[in-house]
Amino acid sequence: MPAGSYNIIIEQGATFRLRLTLTDGTEPTPLDDYIGRMQLRQKVVSTDILYSLTTENGGMTIDGPAGTIDLYISDEDTASFTFKGAVYDLELEDLAGDVVRVLQGTVRLSPEVTR
């Protein structure tokens, strides 16, 4: 199944949280024993990573039985963002090493006025 598409808006200087729930249409998809990773890059071909969220660095939390993926970026980190737009994809890897891309899209930064 191809990855879903979702365009994200991050408000500069504000905490970013997004909860995703994977389902088969009605029931949550079990995500036990998965690790996750997501990278923001200026363009798909860019070698520089603007920001990385993983289950290892605390930017992503997976609740296996509930089928949820929680994304988190602190307000301090979003305040330091200087890009206007970016692209991302979110991948999950199981214990066997199989990787599935579950979501992809663009990221738009909404500039902060109150600093």
Buried (B, 14 or more C-beta within 10 A) or exposed (E): EEBEEEEBEBBBBBEBEBEBEBEEEEEBBEBEEBBBBBBBBBEEEEEEEBBBBBBEEEBBBBBEEBBBBBBBBEBEBBEEBEBEEBBBBBBBBEEEEEEEEBBBBBBEBEEBEEE
